[in-house]
Amino acid sequence: MIRDTKAVNEARAQIARRRSAPPGGRESYMTAADGARIRYWRWRVNAAPLGTVVVLGGRTEFIEKHFETYADVIDAGYDVVAMDWRGQGLSGRTTAHASKDHVISFSARVNDLAELVTTRLYGHMARPFFAMGHSMGGHLLARYLHDFPGRLDGAVLSSPMMEIAMTEPVRKLAVGLTRLTHGVGLSSRFGPGQKAYGKDDEGEEVQRRLTNDKDRFQDQVAAIHANPALGLGGVSFGWLRAALISCAEITQPHYARAIETPMLIAMAGQDVIVENQAARMFAENAPNAETVWLEAAAHEIWKERTPLRAYFLRRTLRFFESVRS
């Protein structure tokens, strides 16, 4: 009975750590140049921080989803900043349909990151400055490194969306459909098979595509149940068009060659969301990139089973240390 009670208490403590904000954080909002309201949190909790880490989620994600990762990074001696991309989380939505992910270009989101770094890091947070970007967040982070060289000292890209996983015939069809809908003014409509956030987004099929850890998958579900405003459904034709255009640009060899910032690029062996080959080629072209391959991981490495996640955390912290030294 004592042993069982101890196990239950440990499980409850783990859940609380994953689903509660680390102590010392402060939620704030900034206003982008075009008036968009962007939500972010800052944790300035270390007396002599080793640096500052910006954490950037993927599509549909929000700050609350990665409390565990912030706590890990803080425990390692770094202060943390996290941001909700415009159009998701509790940042301003880009369409009247709150559950639809719609943009006409990724540039505004890249500029939001630039605003965050310039006005909330410089002069306020300790250097060196690092960033961790997952999936779409990794894509946008790579674009930021390219467009704003020298602002960050190092970056970790996990399962970066250098190309969306789809067959070549489907890709050609997507290009044609997005061109057509853009031309006739229907870009804001849901793309093929896309819909508002619903019960299906919380099911086992979605979980298996994202992570092998059922408990960590439930962290996102619990957060959305607590605050339904965090839920985000599918993408519009406009989002898909913007993604295809941006991926075509970022996968050109010269693009990665222009990024001199040290990068650690992680790929998941079971990924069915993004194309690993595109990420591998990007890393090969970048002058200061190293890679880590996690064969047993699905797309969301930071929400994976504990051994996989712990290994990637060690690699990440070792990378930060190598940049610092």
N, C-alpha and C positions, 0 to 999 in steps of 0.2 A: 504493500500500500504506500509506504514512504517513497519507494522508487517510482511508482506510478505518479504520485503527487508531484515529485520533482520533475518528471518528464512533462507533465501537463503545464507546470509553471514555466518551464523553459520554452515550451511551444508558444505559450501566451506572450512571453517576453519577446520572442522573435517576431511574432505578428505585430506587437505594439511598436517595435523598432522599425518595421517596414511600413507601417501605416500611420505613424505619428511624425510630425516635423521634428527634426533634431532641435534641441534647446538652443536658444540664442538667436534664432532666425527672425527676420523682419520682412513682412510683405509690403511691397510698394508698387506704384505704377509710374510709368513715364509716358509722355506724349510724343509720338513720332512726328516728323516734319509735316506729314499730311493729316495730322490730327488723330490718328489711330491710337488707342489706349493699349499700352503693352504692360503686362503684369510680370513682375520679377520678385524674387526673394534673395536676400543676402544673409549669409552667416559669417559674421566677423567674431570668432570665438576663441581663436588661438592668440595667446599673448605675444608670441614671436612666430607668426606663421611662416611656413616654408614657401608660400606663394599663394596664389588664388586660382581656383579651378571653376570655369564656367561650364555648366552642364546643360546640354541642349537635347531635348527629346525628339522623337520621330513624329511622323504624321499621326494624328489623333491623340498624342500624348499630352500630358500636363504635369505641372510641378509635383503634385502629390504622388505621382506614380513612382518616383525615384527617391523617396525619402531615405531608403536603405543605402543607396549609393552615396548620397550626400553625407550620411553618418559615417560611412567607411572612409571617405576622403577627409572629412574633418578629423576623425580619429587618427589619421596618418599625419596630421599636422598642417593641413591646408585650410584656408577659408574658402567658401563656396558661394557662387552666384548661379541662380537658375532662372530661366525665362520661359514663359509661354509664348510660342510663336503667334503672330497675329492670325486670327481665324480659328484658334483652338484654345483649349484651357479656359481661363477667365480673361484672356486678352480680348480686345474687340473683334467681333465677328465681321467677316467680309461680305456677308449676304444676309438678307432678312430671314432666310431659312437657317436657323441656328445650328441645325444638325448636318448641314451641307458644307463640305470643304471646297471653296471656290476661290481661285485666284486667276488672274490673266498673265501674271509673270511672277517669278520667284524673286525678282530684284528687290521688292519692298521688304521681304523678310530678311534678305541679306543686309539691307540698310538698317533694319531694326537692330540686328546684332551689332552693326557698326556703331549705332547710337548708344547701345548698352555699354560696349567696351570704352568708347570715348568719354562718356559722361558719368558712368557708374563705376568703372574700374580705375581709369587714370586719375591720380590725385586722391583716390579714396581707398584703394585696396593694395595689398602687398604684391610686389613682383617676386619671381617671374609669373607671368600670366599664362595659364594653360586653358584649353577647352576640350571637352569631351562631347562628341556629337554622334547620335545614333540614327541610322537609316536616313530618312529625309534630313534630319538634323546634321548628319555627317556630310551629306551633299551640300547643304547650305554653308556649313563650316568650311568645306573645301573652297567654295566660291568666295567666301570672305577672305580666306588666306590668299587667294589669288588676287582679289581686287584691293585688298588693304595689307600689303606686305609689311612685315616687321612689327605689327601691332601686338601679335601674340607670340609667345616664346616656344610653344609646343602644342600639338593637338593629337587627340586620340579619336579615331573614327571607327565606330563599331558597326558592322554590317552596313556600310555606307551605300546609299542609293545612287550608284554611278549609272546603273541601268535597271529598270524594272524588269523582273523576271517574266518573260513571255516569249512565245515562239515567234519566229520571224514573220510568218504570215499574219499572225495576230498583231504584231507591231506595225506592219504595213497598213492593216485595216484600221488600227487606232490612229495612225497619222492621217489617213484619209478622212475618217469620221471627224476628227478634231478640226481639221481644216474646213470641212464642210459646215460644221455647226458654228465655227467662228465666223465664216463668211456670211451666214444667214442670221447672225445675231442670237444664236441659241447656246452660247458657251456656258451660260449659268445653269443649264439643266443638268440633272444627274447623268453621269456617264453610264455606259452599258453595265447592267447588273448592280448598280450602286443605289443605295437607299439610305434613309435616315437611321440613326442609331436605334437598335432594338435588341430584343432578347437573343436573337441569333448571334449577336456580337459577343455574347457572354458564354457561348456554348463550347463544348469540347472540341468541335472541329476547328474553330478559330484558335483555341488554346494550343492545339497540336501544331498549327502552322507557325505559331509565335514562340513557344517555349515548351520544354519538357517538364517544367515545374508547375503543377496544378495550383499549388498554394500561392506562389508568387503571381500567377496569372490573376488570381482572385483579388490581389491588392488593387488593381485598376477597377475591377467590378465594384468592390466595396466603396471606393472613393466616389464613383459615379452614382451609386445608390445613395450615398450621403449627400451628394450635391449633383443633381441631374444636369446642371448647366455645364459640367465637364464633359459630358458625352458628345462625341462627334461621329457622324456617320460617314457615308461614302463621298467620293469626289465628283466634281462637275466635269463636263467636257473641257472647260477652261483650265481646270487644274491639270488634267491629263495632258492637254496641249502644252502647257507651261513646263511640265515635267519632261516631256519628250524633247522639247526644244533645249532645255537646260542640260539634260543628259547627253544629247548629241554634241553640245559644246564642250562639256567638261571631260568627255572621253577622248577628245582630240589629244594626241601625244604632246603637242606643244603646251597645252594647258597645264598639265601636271609638271612639266619641266620648268615652268615659271614659278612654282611654289618652292621656296627655299626653307620655309619653316619646317623643323623636324616633325615628323608624323609617325604615329603607330597606327597601322590599319589592321583591324581584326575582321576575319571572315569566319562564318559559321558553316560547317560542313553540311548541315541539314536545311540550309536556307532555301525557301521557296518563294520569298518575297522579292529579293534583289538578286542580280547576277554577280556571282563571285568573280567570274572571269574579268568583268569590267573593272572591278575593284583591284584585282591582281595586276592588270595592265596599268592602271593608274599608279599603283605603288611602284611598279618597275620604272615608270617614266619620271617619277618624282625624284629629285636629287638627294633628298634626306628623309626617305621613308623606309620603315621596317614593317614587317608583317607578322601577324600571329594567326595561326589556323587552329580552330577548335572543331575537330571532326564531329564530335557528338552533340554540338550545340545547334539549336534552332535559331531563328532570326534574332530574337531579343536576348542577347548575351547577358545583359545586366539583370535580366529576370530569369536566368537559367538556374538549373540545379546547383546546389551549393558548391560542389567540387569544381565544376566548370567556371562558375562565377568567381570563386576564390582564386583560381589560377589566373584568370584574366585581370583581376584586381592586382595581384602581385606583379604581373607584367606591366600594368599601367603605372603603378607606383615606381617600379624600376625604371621605366621610361622617363617619368618626371625627374627622378634622381639623376639620370644621365644628362638630361638637359641642364639641370641646376649645376652640375659639376663641369 
